[in-house]
Amino acid sequence: MSTPTNPEEFYKKLKGQLQDTALWPTEYLYKFIVKSDSKKIAEIEAIFDNMGAVINTTPSKNGKYTSVSVNLRMRNPDAVIEKYKEVAIKIEGVISL
C-alpha cells in the first residue's frame, strides 16, 4: 500500500476487497512502517487514540525503522480507508501495509 501511483483507484480496490472478505463491523489490523522516531510513532498512536485500539511497536533489526501495528474494531470499509488516508496525510514518510 505504500505510495500507490493512483491513490483513489487503490482505495476503491481496497474497499471492494474489504467488503468481500469481512462482515462489518469487524476487527481490523493496520500495519505501518516509520523511521524510528518517537514523535512519528506518537502521531500514529494519537490518530487512533480513544478508539479502543491495541497498538504494538516493533523496531527493525538495525533499529532504523519501527513497525506499528494497530488492532481495533472498525464499523465499515469506509472507516478503515479514512484512517489510512489520515495517517498518510499527517505522517510524512509512513509506509502503510
Residue pairs with C-beta under 8 A, 6 or more apart in sequence:
1 10
1 14
1 84
1 95
1 96
1 97
2 95
2 96
2 97
3 95
4 10
7 88
11 81
11 84
11 85
14 77
14 80
14 81
14 84
15 77
15 78
15 81
18 77
18 80
19 77
22 28
24 74
24 75
24 76
24 77
25 73
25 74
25 75
25 76
26 73
26 74
27 71
27 72
27 73
27 74
28 71
28 72
28 73
28 74
28 80
29 69
29 70
29 71
30 48
30 68
30 69
30 70
30 71
30 83
30 84
30 87
30 96
31 67
31 68
31 69
31 70
31 96
31 97
32 44
32 67
32 68
32 70
32 87
32 91
32 94
32 95
32 96
32 97
33 65
33 66
33 67
33 68
33 94
33 95
33 97
34 40
34 41
34 44
34 65
34 66
34 68
34 91
34 93
34 94
34 95
35 64
35 65
35 66
35 93
36 59
36 60
36 63
36 64
36 65
36 66
40 91
40 92
40 93
40 94
41 57
41 66
41 68
43 90
43 91
44 55
44 68
44 70
44 87
44 91
44 94
45 55
45 68
47 83
47 86
47 87
47 90
48 55
48 70
48 72
48 83
51 72
52 72
52 73
53 70
53 71
53 72
54 70
54 71
54 72
55 68
55 69
55 70
55 71
56 68
56 69
56 71
57 66
57 67
57 68
57 69
58 66
58 67
58 69
59 65
59 66
59 67
60 66
60 67
74 80
74 83
84 96
87 94
87 96
88 94
88 96
